[in-house]
Amino acid sequence: MNETEPRATLTGPPTTSTIFYPANSEHPAFKIVLVEQAGAWEAESVEILDRHPVQEPDSGT
C-alpha cells in the first residue's frame, strides 16, 4: 500500500470486549477492555481491581 493512499475508515462503532484475568479468583484481578478496529484488537483500558467482580454461585442452601 502506498503511504499516500487513504486508510480505511470504520462505518460503525468499534467492537469492544471486556475480559478479567485471572478468570476466577479472590485475588486482585485485571479488567482489560479491548477494542477491535480495522481487524486489529487494541487495549483501550487496563484496570487493577481489589478482587474479581464475578461472585461464585451459592452452593445451595
Secondary structure by P-SEA (a helix, b strand, c coil): ccccccccccccbbbbbbbbcccccccbbbbbbbbbccccccccbbbbbcccccccccccc
